[in-house]
Amino acid sequence: MKLTELWKTRKKATVSFELYPARNEKAAIRLEKAIDQLSALEPDFVSVTFGAGGTTREGSYALLEKLIRDKGLMAVGYFAGFGLSPAEISAVLDSYQELGIENILAVRGDPPHGDEPFTPHPESFPYASDLIAYLRPRYDFCLGAAGYPEAHIDAESAEKDLEFLKLKVDNGAEYIITNYCYDNQLFFDFVERARGAGI
């Protein structure tokens, strides 16, 4: 089911969890336990992150597959496109589509932080709005975008950040998920400003 359909039919708030692929065997055991505990709470959906520069590509896919096939959960593929070529992006999302995923949260993502220097592919998309514009005509996913109630850390202003959010929506994003926000009023103000901007 597409998230936009879920939210149209629900009269109450939805509950979801975001999961990260395990990085080692010990973490995999803890993750398996956590998945069992969280599954028992019957979340409306779960999302699986995608590491910077595709660093968790295989792990993200394997976790999505487990959640869908073994646990029967609705899963959202969180996709960070930073540094990847259009061909690499399509390869990942083709595999997600074959897995039956209907919802993608498309974000720019950050450069990988590791010991090895990372060079983005020369054709990689610099912004999430570009990634969404690439995905929209090619896939039937319900596409989501990231929103920032306190503005993105790289934004020159809250107003400019809202302009970029509007561009993401204009390019095909159908829903917005915000980052963590500890002051409810900041979120409510953000929603009001977004609606005022035509989002």
N, C-alpha and C positions, 0 to 999 in steps of 0.2 A: 504494500500500500504506500502511496506517496504521502509524505508528511502533510502537504497542503490539504489532502483529502481527510487525513486523520484529524487535523485541527478544525476542519469544517464540521465534522460529525461529533466531536467531543464537546460536552458541556462543562467539563471540569479541566483543571490543569493537567498537562501530561508530565510524566516523570521519565527521565532518561539518565543513562550513565555513560561516561566517556572512559574508554579503556585504552591502555597503551600495550603494545606487544612486549612480551617478556624479553629481557636482554640476556638472561642466563637461566640455567636449570633451576636454581633456587627460586628465582623470581617466577618461573613458569609454574612451580608448585603453588606458590602463594596466589598467583593469578587464577589458577584453576579453582582454588578454594573460594576466592572472591567472586568469580563468575557464578558458582553454584549458589552462594549466599544472595547475590544480587538478582539472579534469575528467579529465586523464590519470591522476590518482591513484585514480580510481574511488571517490569518496566514497559512503557509504551514503545521504547526503542533504545538501542545502545549505539554509540558511535565508537569507531576505532580510529585512532590517530595515524598519521602518515609522517614518518620522520623527515627532517630537513634534508633536501637534496635526494630524497628517495632512500635514505639510510635504513628504513624499516620496511621496504617494499615487500619482501617475502613474508616477514613476520606479520605485517598488517593484513596481507591476503589470508594467511593461514588462520589468523584470529577471526577474521570475518567469516571464513568458511566454517570454523568451529561453532561460532555463535549461531549461524543460520542453520547449518545441517545437523549439528549435535544438540544444540540447545533450543532450536525452534524460535529464536528471537528475531525481531525485526532489526536489521542493522543498517546504519548509515555509514558510508565510507567518507571519512574525513580525508581530503586530498590536498596536500601542499605541493604546488607545482614549481617552487623556486628552483632554478638551475637546470631543470629538465627540458629536453627537446620536445617539440610537438610529437615526434614519433614515440618517445618514451612515455609521454602522458597518455597517448592513445593506447599503447600496449597495456598500461596499468588499468585504464578505464574499460578497455575491451574485456579484460579478465573479470573486472567487477560486474560488468553487464552480464557476462556468461554465468556468473555466480548467482544472478537474480537480484542484485542490489538495484533498488529504484531511486535511492536518495543519496546525493553527494553534497558534502559541505566543502566548497572550493575556496581555498585560501592561498595567498601568495606563499606564506611560510618564511622561515628565516634561513640564512646560510647554516650549513652544518658546523657544529663546534667540535672539532677533533684535532688530533695531532697532525693529520695530513691537510695540506692546503686544498681548498675546494675552488674549482674554476667552473662557473656556470656555463652551460651550453650556450653558444652564441645566439641561438634562436629561442632561448628561454624567455618566458613572459615576465616583464618587470613588475607587473601589478596583477592583483586578483581580478580586476575588471577585464584585463586582457585574456586571462585564463578562461574566465566565464564566457567571454565573447567567442573564444575558440571552441569551447565545449557545446554551447547552446545549439548551433546548427547540426552538430554531429551526433548528439546523444539525446535520448528522451528522458534522462534522469530528471528528477525534481531537484533543481540546483539551489543550494543555499550559499549565503555569504556571511562573512564575519562583520559584526558591528561593534563599535567601541563607545560606550556611554561617556567615557572620559577622554575620548579621542585617541587615535592610534599614536603610539610613542614617536613615530616618524612624521606625524602630521604637523604642518606648519600652524594650523589652528583647528578648532572644533568645527568651524564653518566649512573649511576646506575638506576636512575629513568627511563631513556630511555630503559634500559634493561628490566625493569618490564613492560613497555608499550608494548614492543615487545612480551613479554611473554603473555600478555593479548590477543594480536592479534593472536599469535600462538595457543592459547587455544580456539579461536573462536570468538573474537570480530571482527565485520565487519566495524565499524565506530568509530571515536574518537570525543568526544566533549571536548573542553578545558574549564578550569575555566576562570574567567574574567581576562583580560589582558589589562592594560592601555597603554602599549607601543606596537604599531603595529610591530615594528621590532623584539621584543621578540617572537611574534607569528610566523612571517615569518622565523626567525632563527630556531625555534622549528620544523616547518614543514620541513625545509631543513634537519635538523639533523635526524628527524624521517624517512624521505625518504632514507637518507644515511644509516640508520640502517636496511633498508629493509621493512619498514612499508608503 
